[in-house]
Amino acid sequence: MKAPPIIQKEAIDSGTGWAKLSLELLPEYAGDYIFISGWTGDAKPEVVFDGPIWDNLPAVKNNHVFRNDGRGFVYSDPISLEAQFKFVVDSLTKN
């Protein structure tokens, strides 16, 4: 699994681990699989999830979107990391 070039540049190579983007740029950032954690910010989730930009993403069309509650991905201790790894593996290998 390789990050899209824009993610590699803006989030990985920059060292930030994240990138702020507009909804219109989402198709450039979205990979073949999308993992979603908790929602923050002023906008309602429906602004993203109930629109044509979201619906036309390949990951959405192929049912490759995985949601977690976010709480389990806050910590980086060994037990939390093991649970995070299990969630990712289980998500990618279900079917």
Residue pairs with C-beta under 8 A, 6 or more apart in sequence:
1 31
1 32
1 33
3 11
3 12
3 31
4 28
4 29
4 30
4 31
6 19
6 28
6 29
7 19
7 29
7 31
10 16
10 19
11 17
11 18
11 19
19 29
21 28
21 29
23 47
23 48
23 51
23 53
24 53
26 48
26 53
26 54
26 57
27 53
27 56
27 57
30 57
30 58
30 59
31 59
32 58
32 59
32 62
32 64
33 59
33 64
33 65
33 66
33 91
33 92
34 57
34 59
34 60
34 64
34 65
34 66
35 65
35 66
35 67
35 68
35 88
35 91
36 65
36 66
36 67
36 68
37 67
37 68
37 69
37 70
37 73
38 69
38 70
38 71
39 45
48 54
54 60
55 61
58 64
59 65
66 87
66 88
66 91
68 87
72 80
72 83
72 84
72 87
73 80
73 84
74 80
